[in-house]
Amino acid sequence: MSSEHILTLENVSKHYKTKQALNSFKYEFKTGIYGLLGPNGAGKSTLMNIIAGLVKADKYSSVLYGGTETDKLGKSYRSILGYMPQQQNVFGDFTGVRFLSYMAALKGIPQKEAKTQITDLLKRLDLTDAANRRLWGYSGGMKQRILLAQALLGEPKILILDEPTAGVDPKQRVIIKNLIKGISEDKTVLFSTHIVSDIEQIADEIIFLKDGNIVQSGKAAELLSDIDLEGLYMKHFGDR
């Protein structure tokens, strides 16, 4: 595979005063789904925020895309990012359509193209009937889906999903997982969760994070050849 679309993290660390959230994280992300597993406080959100450019890593850390530091790529890097945060920060007075239209405008997507994408995403995420309702009236699961929809606007090459199925009912969890699996062929998808069943059937690679360190990682098929994912999770995090 060409290095053109490879996201590489080298020696990525992050301290918050005396707390170390990430410790010399090193990994190469190609196309496919990468499941980030770990308890709360493991460093998952910090890692994703650094990749998204929302948090600055410590000195001597490197985040590269196609071999170039993402800081130097600037707008061209941001244009290929789709980011779904863990927190449900939405504009309550906006309708679903207006929120997605606003996010599309921020991403520089032409209006006609944005309209087509919004209609499609609302349908795929089972939100068409709620498209003209204000977001303050959305349930927690609906807010998760509208946040996923905005992350998918612009067909990003790197999709960062921080706990995308939190607060979602079983039916919608299946819809979200199937959608992510279906779009992952030409994308790098980082999917963080502490719910092992969310990624057991869709992840290509799995990374176990604990106290900011990778404790185990590799191809999902190899990791799960002689033990299920729940067993691996308990092996690493059963004491938390």
Steps between C-alpha positions, in 0.01 A plus 500: 500500500621850413596719795274772358204410720676360807462670837811449711544582866853500637587546866174681575478597867275735691520632854234699683705657781615194697272247327630312198207431265710346221845346517708474180209373289621355172280353227442498124139530386410392147150455358263294714338510842717533809329424827640688800409314817560608855330621816421865568827690544699265279596779258258424216343846478835674539639296211206583277511870585869510411436332164215744435727793582287612797768427760872562458726209587817536707825612343673246272169329415425449130168457321549452128269442205662379182836559664438870575434654840127573524571846645673588174215362288255738666170541313568214260524261796192637673302458178544121512405466867166397638473526878224387734569614858390310807318799645160580351562868430230592250313822426166430666305762305618361165298239318682189382514632142619844604771354723634279221477787249695722738770235550519441124553873443780502760663213308473694173270250331307657207133553585356267235740222594432555870124469448544163328733372770274619783193331353694176460653505848168576670350201322789265578496596868122473531456874570290610202182533707687718752679715242293812574480457876716712729796320649405579860209259448723216377564202725857417599518232232371737232762757596766232461373425150486867394858543625604197296324649197696825528824305530420321173433821306756554227589129477811529723802275456563491877197442720542545876216361710516547877246267666257521202250249643474649850135534601373332184239224511585151364329556163684826435827349620469242223417771243803706603739203499378381160534851356855534633594160362351586163693826454836382635643358178673824398522667841707485815244462779594535867219372720548540876281322751500307824217275373676202346202380295500830308816410311537124532343429161612806302854595608792411274752580772460548873708713735475456876587817691564519874633804685614652171694194386433237235480172692413288194415559134472320171270352236163415649497153345835416658418643842171313513627167367503332841307735730197725456527877523322512833758261640784717369337810646474340843859381474624855461239701689338261746660682789343836410 
